[in-house]
């Protein structure tokens, strides 16, 4: 008639079961921690990577302006460009990394010269 199941006097719940539960819980915590560290490491590597740009140099400003106009990039700016915008203009498909650093917003600067 007793709906509750109690161990008999002097009986102990097997300790192995409790130890196994604790080991599983510890393994889960360790796994979550290691995944977090790995993700933090990836983000840190992305945020501190400075090799995400190129530089093109000309002999003078006139050459630079001539090149930009010939490529049709003059509507994108005159000094700093988004690689994704240039790739689109050149009909090059790049894989976008949605997890990378904050999006850069380049505003075209119209040359008044």
Secondary structure by P-SEA (a helix, b strand, c coil): ccccccccccccccaaaaaaaaaaaaaaaaaaaaaaaaaaaaaaaaaaccccbbbbbcccaaaaaaaaaaacccccccccccaaaaaaaacbbbbbccccccbbbbccccccc
